[in-house]
Every structure is written in structure tokens, then in C-alpha cells.
Amino acid sequence: MSSSAVFILDLKGKTIISRNYRGDVDMGLIDRFLPLLMDREEEGLASPVISNQDVTFVFIKHNNIYLVSTCRSNVNVTLVLSFLFKCVEVFTEYFKDVEEESIRDNFVVIYELLDEMMDFGFPQTTESRILQEFITQEGHKLENAPRPPMAVTNAVSWRSDGIKYRKNEVFLDVIESVNMLANANGTVLQSEIVGCVKMRVYLTGMPELRLGLNDKVLFEGSGRGKSKSVELEDVKFHQCVRLSRFDNDRTISFIPPDGAFELMSYRLTTVVKPLIWIETNIERHSHSRVEFMIKAKSQFKRRSTANNVEIIIPVPSDADSPKFKTSIGSVRYAPEQSAFVWTIKSFPGGKEYLLSAHFSLPSVIGEEAEGRPPIKVKFEIPYFTTSGIQMRHYTAYAEKFFRRHVCSSKPTSSTPLMTISSLIRVKRFATQRSLHLSALAYKEESELGNEYASKDLIPGPHMLRRIVADLNKSGRQFILPTADPDSMEQLAYSLRSLVNIGVKPEFLIDACRKNPDLFRNLTTKGEESYQILKILVNSCGMTYEDSLRMFSSYGDDLLACSSDSVQARVDVLVTCDLESGRACGRVVRKCPAILFARDPLEMRKLVEALGGFFSRREITAIVQTAPEVLLKNIEELEEKYEYIFFHMCIEGDEFKECTNWAVMNLEDIMMRHEFLMKTGRYTTPDPKHPQKKMENPRLHQILDSSDDHFAVQVAGVTSEEWAVYRAFSELMSSRGDKERPYERVKPSMRKAFERRRKEEKVIGDHTFDVAFSHQT
């Protein structure tokens, strides 16, 4: 990284605190920073990195100060910015508000922190809880010289050794806030959920914790895609989390810091119904007074209740003489916010309340156009989550010689079911869930003997005989093809290769005991099996443990097509711009049949054919969303694409959001489209009358929905009506004698489409025009 110096400046660019780490940059160069920043802002080129001659300024702004790092060499800018943000976080832990006055008042502590957090331009200790052990804000004298805690140089730098508690407790809070933009008619234009998981850990020793959430990726990978799950986005973890373990099996495994910390943060871009809907009616009278009529309506179930509700309604900045009348709660005027606050202590579900407010305004001739700030709503709902995130399991592993304890929480349709000594408390600033796992008593035990003898853990004849003996004990008859020691050494080739690259022999033995077919493949076709496992690891971003799990389920199919053929199929995924191992791994986990179910040459031809309909970016998104498309017949896909594009007038961008268009048969697609046309929920755009165009449901809403959800939410009818229509349509279809289920596109339209596509191939990506496709 090599950061030469760190400065803290005020808004005028004057230095408050500076620390020179390397001595290779003139400290007076900081005077150039603010003029350069102002020039960049005037030109509209503001960025957190400014290069000038032989020095680079990397900075962040926090409140009324600038934190600036000067660098001489080509540095990792992201790492420098992360260090500056970490400085703000540590300063906040020490003196709460980080601004110019607090920096001047605590300059001694800040110099000590800067000395410990960075050494010769390289970050050292940035964990605030470790720093607080030897940099304190209270003066005291010790007989012995203070010594930094051992955790500073440990692999686990965020937790000290020797921590002891009489009562072991873990508190977990999920805090979510909803950002929503809605129009005056109540239609949600944009919504997202921003959440974080905070923990308070009071455990003895150096425990390892594992959490499992109802993550969509995990549930689809384990065959439980229909279970209630959420798809987390933009996940950011604390440094204690093992990221490789999360990428592999979506388990959050970590050794926690002591005390309170933020474990993770996430974001969900999903359609959210407003839990408390606010309707506002504003009337102005003779430019001298304004009246507000506010209606608040709760749109959640009656069994839930929102507590501590605060509704903040903005008013003109020059309003005065407030008068309020409400049916519930209390109202106060907050002139410093130019708003009034309606507070309701308890707001049950399915209720609505009214508030009227009257303000006087200075008498003016013309009414100035002023902005309308949004209405803000704050509340807490116990035992309720907006995103639906749930904790599926919690596991605590103590140090050596300690017993493993497991506490689990399995939700039911009504209320969560918890074990004894578990308490879930849910709060939110829109929603907050808290899990209190108390009294995890760690009891010492004598050291347990290993299940296997040391010679059984060495890949060779002893390991093979031990696995065969265990298989025979479990009632599965298995006989090795040879008893010769040299031949058995050859049979153990794949086992030996896996152990040599780091796979634990205990895991390997246990996997072979549970799956005799895996053991048979690894011994009889050891070299070929090992090559396939290497492909899954090197090209698909899996661990060897994960690749063994997949090989256990699909080993015969993979061996039937050889390792070279498997590699050829992976290369086809690379042609779809899935170059990273993780991207290929996600596709393979969704559809393992891609590795063996179709000839790689046919797959490559299919990808080339898809290039006639979609751009490379769209093909990549479609394969990531619905990898089954690579196993389909090109003629079948062409028919479905033609119908969706020309008859439903849906463009290429919507294909990458939909997972079922490649899987669902054409008749079902047509049936859903025609039903929406008959119910008036879908209209075909007419280029001659663009003013009549209405907003149709998106393709994923039409095809990815279950029958019940499609009928009620998309078509606006009952499930029985949709079932009757399906039965009638299937009956009529069976009586029909048409060779094709729909009329083909006119040759003139197809030629125009082909001509348009050739022109856009010269330019670059395809951007199909629906209106153009309907012109004759």
C-alpha cells in the first residue's frame, strides 16, 4: 500500500493533524490539495483520487473535516480508502462525534491511534476493541510497562486470548430499513431493503460460531427452492467471517470479537408494500394559511402491532401558529426541521387514523415554487420482518476439549419455534430481529480419542480396508478387486492425490462410507475421477469438499463422458462470458446436467444461435438466470422467442430476468398470455396509437409465478377461474388440427427484423424496437 502520510484538514484546507510515515513526500505539498479539489469540482470531475505531478492525494470527507492520504508510488487506492474509513470508525468508537472540534480536543489520542494503526505506510491494527486495550482515554500509572495484547500479531487480531465469562451469552439483532419511492396514487416506483446484522457476544475463550440464514442460493442448491427464502445482494461481512466458507455453502462461519460488532450488512431490491401508508391533502387559503389533512393506514396483518410510530410531515419553512387535531397520539411542531411530528405509541394492523393541522403563512402576492420533501415514517413491529430473513440454525463450537452445543430456531407458519434458553425479540427502525442465545455452558471433557487410527488416515491399503469394513458393517456388501498391496496402492491413487492437496482424510473416509458409488469410482477410475474433480475446483471455483459432494451425486454421468468432455462443456460457459470460477460454479450448482447431458459441440452451436437473438451481455445474464437453456433444442427456443418477441412485444432485457421461459412449453406460455389478454391485464402496444399504451406485467411475473400467484396477483382472478380456463383451453387444443400453435410472423416483418438486426450488429449490441416490429 505504502501510504506516505496522513492528514486531517478542516474545510479551509488547513492542517489539524498530520502524521508522516515514510518521509518520501514533502509535507508542504498538502497545500495544493484544496485548490486542486476546487478546480476539479468546478469542472465536474470530482473524484476521491487526485494526482498532481509526483504525488497522489486520496481523501474522504466526513462532517466538516477531510482525511487525506498522500502517496508517492502506484498504490491500491481501494485499500487506502478503506483505511481512511476505518480511521473514522475507530475515532467514532473513542469520541462519538468526529468533527473539527473533537479532533482538536483529542489530538493526543489521535496521534497515538495513528501510530498504532499504521506502520511505515502499511496498516497494522485497525480493530477498535484491540486498540482500546492499550490506548485509553483515562490516565493511570502502572508499575510495569504496558504491553500490547497478543491479539495484535495473532491470526485472529480482533479477539484477545483468555477471555472468561461466568454466563455465556450471544445476542443477535437484524435491523432493516426500507427505502421506498411512491407516487400520489400509491404505486410503488422503487423500493429496497437495507439491513445489517449486529451481535453482542459474551463467550469464554476462542469460540467458533456458525449461522445459517434462509438464503435463496443455499435453498436452491440443496433442492429446497420452494421454501421461503430471500436473495441477499451487496453483502458485506466483518473481517472475522470466513468468506470462502460462505461462497461454498452459504454458511456464515466466524470467530467473533468480544462485545458488540456488526457482523454483516446487505441489500434487497424487491417490491415492498408500504407497511404504513400516508395520504396527504394540502389546501392553501388566500396565501395566508395552509391546512393539512393526513390519513395514516396500517397495511399489515391485524395480529401485528407497530410501536413508537413517528410520522414526520414537512411544512413550509415560514409557517407559524400551528394548530393540531388528531384522533390518536400526540403532535408537536419541530421548527428546526420545518416539519411537525405525529407520534403514535401503538398502531394495530388494519387500522387507519386521521390528523388535521392548520398553519398561518405570511401574506404574499405570488406563491413561490418550493420543493416537497418526502414524508418520513419510523416504527418498530415486534415479531415481523419485511424481507422475510430468518435464522435457520445456530451452532457454537468451543475450544479444544470442549463440547459442541447447538441451538436451532425453526420457523412455523404462525410463530417461530425455539428451543429452551432461546428468545427472539424483533425490533426495527423499520424491522429488527434479536436472537438471545443464553447460557451456553461449556463443560470440560477429557480429550476424546480419534475415531480412526493414525495408519487408517494414510491413503493406502489400510484406509481402503477400513472403508470396506465400515461399508460391510452398515449392510452394504463391498469387495475390493484385489488384495495385492501394490495393486491396492494403485487403487488409492485418487485418495492419495486428494489428501496431498489438502482434503482431510476424515472427510474423505466419511464421504466414501456414506456413498459406496463414490468409493467405487475413486478406486476403479481413480485418475479420471481426480481429473474431473480438478476441473470442478479450478474452473468452477469449488473446494475439493464441494466437488466431492457433487461427484457423489453425478459421478457415473461425469465419468461416462470423460474429463476432456467435461472441460469442453465448461469452456462453453466461458464463451458466455462466465470467465470467473465463481460465476461458472453458480451455474453448475443450479444445473449440474450442463456438465454431462449434452454434447459440447451442440452446446456451442446453441450459444452461437442465441447470438442471433440476444447480445453477449444478455446471453450471459440468461445463462446465469436459467442455465437449462443450454440443454434445450434451438428450434423450440426459436419458436418461444418468436412468440414472446413478436406477439407479446417483450424485448431482450426482460428475458434475462425470467427463469421459466426456456423451461416452460410454448402452449403454457400462450395460454397465460391469452388469458391476460382476455382479462384486460395485457394489451399489445399499437405504434399508431402510442397514447393508449398501458403498463403490462413483466415476463418474469407472467411465467415465473405459480398457478395460484399468477391467477390472483397477475391476472386478478380466482384460482378456480384460472383452473377452469386451463382445462377448457387444453380441451380445445386437443381437438384442434393445427400443425403450429400460432400464426407465423409475416415474411415482410421477419425480413425487416433481419435487416434491422444486421444494421445493429455493425454498431454493437442489439436493442430491439417493439414498435418497429409491428410496422407493415
HELIX and SHEET records of a PDB file:
HELIX    1   1 MET A   27  ARG A   32  5                                   6    
HELIX    2   2 PHE A   33  GLU A   42  1                                  10    
HELIX    3   3 VAL A   77  PHE A   95  1                                  19    
HELIX    4   4 GLU A  100  ASP A  105  1                                   6    
HELIX    5   5 PHE A  107  MET A  117  1                                  11    
HELIX    6   6 SER A  128  PHE A  134  1                                   7    
HELIX    7   7 MET A  150  VAL A  152  5                                   3    
HELIX    8   8 LYS A  216  GLY A  221  1                                   6    
HELIX    9   9 LEU A  243  ASP A  249  1                                   7    
HELIX   10  10 PRO A  335  GLN A  337  5                                   3    
HELIX   11  11 SER A  454  LEU A  457  5                                   4    
HELIX   12  12 PRO A  461  LYS A  473  1                                  13    
HELIX   13  13 PRO A  485  LEU A  491  1                                   7    
HELIX   14  14 TYR A  493  ASN A  500  1                                   8    
HELIX   15  15 PRO A  505  LYS A  514  1                                  10    
HELIX   16  16 PRO A  516  THR A  524  1                                   9    
HELIX   17  17 GLY A  526  ASN A  538  1                                  13    
HELIX   18  18 TYR A  544  ALA A  560  1                                  17    
HELIX   19  19 SER A  562  THR A  575  1                                  14    
HELIX   20  20 GLY A  581  LYS A  590  1                                  10    
HELIX   21  21 PRO A  592  LEU A  595  5                                   4    
HELIX   22  22 PRO A  600  LEU A  610  1                                  11    
HELIX   23  23 ARG A  616  THR A  625  1                                  10    
HELIX   24  24 PRO A  627  LEU A  631  5                                   5    
HELIX   25  25 ILE A  634  GLU A  642  1                                   9    
HELIX   26  26 TYR A  643  HIS A  647  3                                   5    
HELIX   27  27 GLY A  652  PHE A  655  1                                   4    
HELIX   28  28 LEU A  666  THR A  679  1                                  14    
HELIX   29  29 PRO A  690  LYS A  692  5                                   3    
HELIX   30  30 LEU A  699  LEU A  703  1                                   5    
HELIX   31  31 ASP A  707  HIS A  709  1                                   3    
HELIX   32  32 PHE A  710  VAL A  714  3                                   5    
HELIX   33  33 SER A  719  ARG A  735  1                                  17    
HELIX   34  34 PRO A  747  ILE A  763  1                                  17    
HELIX   35  35 VAL A  770  SER A  773  1                                   4    
SHEET    1   A 5 THR A  15  ASN A  20  0                                        
SHEET    2   A 5 ALA A   5  ASP A  10 -1                                        
SHEET    3   A 5 ILE A  65  CYS A  71 -1                                        
SHEET    4   A 5 VAL A  55  HIS A  62 -1                                        
SHEET    5   A 5 VAL A  49  ASN A  52 -1                                        
SHEET    1   B 2 MET A 118  ASP A 119  0                                        
SHEET    2   B 2 PHE A 122  PRO A 123 -1                                        
SHEET    1   C 6 GLU A 233  PHE A 237  0                                        
SHEET    2   C 6 GLY A 259  LEU A 268 -1                                        
SHEET    3   C 6 VAL A 188  TYR A 202 -1                                        
SHEET    4   C 6 GLU A 169  ALA A 182 -1                                        
SHEET    5   C 6 THR A 431  SER A 438 -1                                        
SHEET    6   C 6 SER A 422  VAL A 426 -1                                        
SHEET    1   D 5 ILE A 252  PHE A 254  0                                        
SHEET    2   D 5 GLU A 208  LEU A 213 -1                                        
SHEET    3   D 5 MET A 391  TYR A 397 -1                                        
SHEET    4   D 5 HIS A 405  PRO A 411 -1                                        
SHEET    5   D 5 PRO A 416  MET A 418 -1                                        
SHEET    1   E 4 ILE A 276  HIS A 285  0                                        
SHEET    2   E 4 ARG A 289  SER A 298 -1                                        
SHEET    3   E 4 GLU A 352  SER A 360 -1                                        
SHEET    4   E 4 ASP A 320  THR A 326 -1                                        
SHEET    1   F 4 SER A 330  ALA A 334  0                                        
SHEET    2   F 4 ALA A 339  PRO A 348 -1                                        
SHEET    3   F 4 THR A 305  PRO A 314 -1                                        
SHEET    4   F 4 LYS A 376  GLU A 380 -1                                        
END                                                                             
